[in-house]
Amino acid sequence: MTLVLQMLVFAGFVWFTMKFVWPPLSKALDERQAKIAEGLAAAERGHHDLELAQTRIKEELKLAKEQAADLIDKATKQSALMIEEARSEAKEAAARVVKQAEEQIGLEIQKARQQLRADLAELVLSGVEKVIANTLSDSAKKEAVDQLINEIAEE
């Protein structure tokens, strides 16, 4: 009888445990397992997102470096072009200055030649006047001077 009673109490205990204790315990274990699985999945997603972010960062850095290199290349070309333009403008300005100077020198040379001819004509006239003053008549003097002036002007 004690054995039957113990079996009945044990069966009641098992039934009570299966009915009231086991479901919340099972539910708590399932919830815990779901939380752990969710945490692992979140960690995996986070790891995957981190890898994607690192890949994206590498690509953006590469793109930024390429853009920087392009900008530097363009700036170098632009500066070389500006330097070349400045050189050509300086050469043109120098050529204009040289041309103006040559023209001015040519004018000065012509003025000097004309002045030298005039001075030479005066000297010659003065010398001829002194030599001829005693020997020629006034009309002969005038004719000789005119002829001398024409010869000098033709040169």
C-alpha positions as a Markdown table, in Angstrom:
| # | Residue | x | y | z |
|---|---|---|---|---|
| 1 | Met | 0.0 | 0.0 | 0.0 |
| 2 | Thr | 2.8 | 2.4 | 0.8 |
| 3 | Leu | 4.3 | 1.6 | -2.5 |
| 4 | Val | 1.1 | 2.3 | -4.3 |
| 5 | Leu | 0.7 | 5.5 | -2.4 |
| 6 | Gln | 4.2 | 6.5 | -3.1 |
| 7 | Met | 3.6 | 5.7 | -6.8 |
| 8 | Leu | 0.5 | 7.8 | -6.8 |
| 9 | Val | 2.3 | 10.7 | -5.1 |
| 10 | Phe | 5.1 | 10.4 | -7.5 |
| 11 | Ala | 2.7 | 10.3 | -10.5 |
| 12 | Gly | 0.9 | 13.4 | -9.1 |
| 13 | Phe | 4.3 | 15.1 | -8.7 |
| 14 | Val | 5.2 | 14.2 | -12.2 |
| 15 | Trp | 1.8 | 15.3 | -13.5 |
| 16 | Phe | 2.1 | 18.6 | -11.5 |
| 17 | Thr | 5.6 | 19.2 | -12.7 |
| 18 | Met | 4.6 | 18.4 | -16.3 |
| 19 | Lys | 1.5 | 20.7 | -16.1 |
| 20 | Phe | 2.7 | 23.7 | -14.1 |
| 21 | Val | 6.5 | 23.7 | -13.8 |
| 22 | Trp | 7.7 | 22.3 | -17.1 |
| 23 | Pro | 5.9 | 24.6 | -19.5 |
| 24 | Pro | 7.3 | 27.9 | -17.9 |
| 25 | Leu | 10.7 | 26.3 | -17.7 |
| 26 | Ser | 10.5 | 25.2 | -21.3 |
| 27 | Lys | 9.2 | 28.6 | -22.3 |
| 28 | Ala | 12.1 | 30.3 | -20.5 |
| 29 | Leu | 14.6 | 28.0 | -22.1 |
| 30 | Asp | 13.1 | 28.6 | -25.5 |
| 31 | Glu | 13.1 | 32.3 | -25.0 |
| 32 | Arg | 16.7 | 32.2 | -23.8 |
| 33 | Gln | 17.6 | 30.1 | -26.8 |
| 34 | Ala | 15.8 | 32.5 | -29.1 |
| 35 | Lys | 17.6 | 35.5 | -27.5 |
| 36 | Ile | 21.0 | 33.8 | -27.9 |
| 37 | Ala | 20.2 | 32.9 | -31.6 |
| 38 | Glu | 19.0 | 36.5 | -32.1 |
| 39 | Gly | 22.2 | 37.8 | -30.5 |
| 40 | Leu | 24.3 | 35.6 | -32.7 |
| 41 | Ala | 22.4 | 36.6 | -35.8 |
| 42 | Ala | 22.8 | 40.3 | -34.8 |
| 43 | Ala | 26.5 | 39.7 | -34.2 |
| 44 | Glu | 26.8 | 38.0 | -37.6 |
| 45 | Arg | 24.9 | 40.9 | -39.3 |
| 46 | Gly | 27.1 | 43.4 | -37.4 |
| 47 | His | 30.2 | 41.6 | -38.6 |
| 48 | His | 28.8 | 41.5 | -42.2 |
| 49 | Asp | 27.9 | 45.2 | -42.0 |
| 50 | Leu | 31.4 | 46.0 | -40.7 |
| 51 | Glu | 33.0 | 44.2 | -43.6 |
| 52 | Leu | 30.7 | 46.0 | -46.0 |
| 53 | Ala | 31.5 | 49.3 | -44.4 |
| 54 | Gln | 35.3 | 48.6 | -44.5 |
| 55 | Thr | 34.9 | 47.6 | -48.2 |
| 56 | Arg | 33.0 | 50.8 | -48.9 |
| 57 | Ile | 35.5 | 52.9 | -47.0 |
| 58 | Lys | 38.4 | 51.3 | -49.0 |
| 59 | Glu | 36.5 | 52.1 | -52.2 |
| 60 | Glu | 35.8 | 55.7 | -51.2 |
| 61 | Leu | 39.4 | 56.2 | -50.1 |
| 62 | Lys | 40.6 | 54.8 | -53.5 |
| 63 | Leu | 38.1 | 57.1 | -55.3 |
| 64 | Ala | 39.2 | 60.1 | -53.2 |
| 65 | Lys | 42.9 | 59.3 | -54.0 |
| 66 | Glu | 42.1 | 59.1 | -57.7 |
| 67 | Gln | 40.2 | 62.3 | -57.6 |
| 68 | Ala | 43.1 | 64.0 | -55.7 |
| 69 | Ala | 45.6 | 62.7 | -58.2 |
| 70 | Asp | 43.4 | 64.0 | -61.0 |
| 71 | Leu | 43.1 | 67.4 | -59.3 |
| 72 | Ile | 46.9 | 67.5 | -58.8 |
| 73 | Asp | 47.4 | 66.5 | -62.5 |
| 74 | Lys | 45.0 | 69.1 | -63.7 |
| 75 | Ala | 46.6 | 71.7 | -61.5 |
| 76 | Thr | 50.0 | 70.8 | -62.7 |
| 77 | Lys | 48.8 | 71.0 | -66.3 |
| 78 | Gln | 47.1 | 74.3 | -65.6 |
| 79 | Ser | 50.2 | 75.8 | -64.0 |
| 80 | Ala | 52.3 | 74.6 | -66.9 |
| 81 | Leu | 49.9 | 76.2 | -69.3 |
| 82 | Met | 49.9 | 79.5 | -67.4 |
| 83 | Ile | 53.7 | 79.5 | -67.3 |
| 84 | Glu | 53.8 | 78.9 | -71.0 |
| 85 | Glu | 51.3 | 81.7 | -71.7 |
| 86 | Ala | 53.3 | 84.0 | -69.5 |
| 87 | Arg | 56.5 | 83.1 | -71.3 |
| 88 | Ser | 54.9 | 83.7 | -74.7 |
| 89 | Glu | 53.4 | 87.0 | -73.6 |
| 90 | Ala | 56.8 | 88.0 | -72.2 |
| 91 | Lys | 58.5 | 87.1 | -75.5 |
| 92 | Glu | 55.9 | 89.1 | -77.4 |
| 93 | Ala | 56.3 | 92.1 | -75.1 |
| 94 | Ala | 60.1 | 91.8 | -75.5 |
| 95 | Ala | 59.8 | 91.6 | -79.3 |
| 96 | Arg | 57.6 | 94.7 | -79.3 |
| 97 | Val | 60.1 | 96.6 | -77.1 |
| 98 | Val | 63.0 | 95.5 | -79.3 |
| 99 | Lys | 61.1 | 96.5 | -82.5 |
| 100 | Gln | 60.3 | 99.9 | -81.0 |
| 101 | Ala | 63.9 | 100.3 | -79.9 |
| 102 | Glu | 65.1 | 99.4 | -83.4 |
| 103 | Glu | 62.7 | 101.8 | -85.0 |
| 104 | Gln | 63.8 | 104.5 | -82.6 |
| 105 | Ile | 67.4 | 103.8 | -83.3 |
| 106 | Gly | 66.7 | 103.9 | -87.0 |
| 107 | Leu | 65.1 | 107.3 | -86.6 |
| 108 | Glu | 68.0 | 108.6 | -84.5 |
| 109 | Ile | 70.4 | 107.3 | -87.1 |
| 110 | Gln | 68.6 | 109.1 | -89.9 |
| 111 | Lys | 68.5 | 112.3 | -87.8 |
| 112 | Ala | 72.2 | 112.0 | -87.1 |
| 113 | Arg | 73.0 | 111.5 | -90.7 |
| 114 | Gln | 70.9 | 114.5 | -91.7 |
| 115 | Gln | 72.6 | 116.5 | -89.0 |
| 116 | Leu | 76.0 | 115.3 | -90.2 |
| 117 | Arg | 75.2 | 116.2 | -93.8 |
| 118 | Ala | 74.0 | 119.7 | -92.7 |
| 119 | Asp | 77.1 | 120.2 | -90.6 |
| 120 | Leu | 79.3 | 118.8 | -93.4 |
| 121 | Ala | 77.6 | 121.1 | -95.9 |
| 122 | Glu | 78.2 | 124.1 | -93.6 |
| 123 | Leu | 81.8 | 123.2 | -93.1 |
| 124 | Val | 82.3 | 122.6 | -96.8 |
| 125 | Leu | 80.6 | 125.9 | -97.6 |
| 126 | Ser | 82.7 | 127.7 | -95.0 |
| 127 | Gly | 85.9 | 126.2 | -96.5 |
| 128 | Val | 84.9 | 126.8 | -100.0 |
| 129 | Glu | 83.8 | 130.4 | -99.1 |
| 130 | Lys | 87.2 | 131.1 | -97.7 |
| 131 | Val | 89.0 | 129.6 | -100.7 |
| 132 | Ile | 86.7 | 131.1 | -103.3 |
| 133 | Ala | 86.1 | 134.4 | -101.7 |
| 134 | Asn | 89.0 | 135.9 | -103.3 |
| 135 | Thr | 88.8 | 134.2 | -106.7 |
| 136 | Leu | 85.2 | 134.0 | -107.9 |
| 137 | Ser | 82.5 | 136.4 | -108.6 |
| 138 | Asp | 79.2 | 136.4 | -106.6 |
| 139 | Ser | 77.2 | 134.6 | -109.3 |
| 140 | Ala | 79.9 | 131.9 | -109.7 |
| 141 | Lys | 80.0 | 131.5 | -105.9 |
| 142 | Lys | 76.3 | 131.0 | -105.8 |
| 143 | Glu | 76.3 | 128.5 | -108.6 |
| 144 | Ala | 79.1 | 126.5 | -106.9 |
| 145 | Val | 77.3 | 126.5 | -103.6 |
| 146 | Asp | 74.0 | 125.3 | -105.2 |
| 147 | Gln | 75.8 | 122.5 | -107.0 |
| 148 | Leu | 77.6 | 121.4 | -103.8 |
| 149 | Ile | 74.3 | 121.5 | -101.8 |
| 150 | Asn | 72.6 | 119.3 | -104.5 |
| 151 | Glu | 75.4 | 116.8 | -104.4 |
| 152 | Ile | 75.3 | 116.6 | -100.6 |
| 153 | Ala | 71.5 | 116.2 | -100.6 |
| 154 | Glu | 71.7 | 113.4 | -103.1 |
| 155 | Glu | 73.9 | 111.3 | -100.9 |
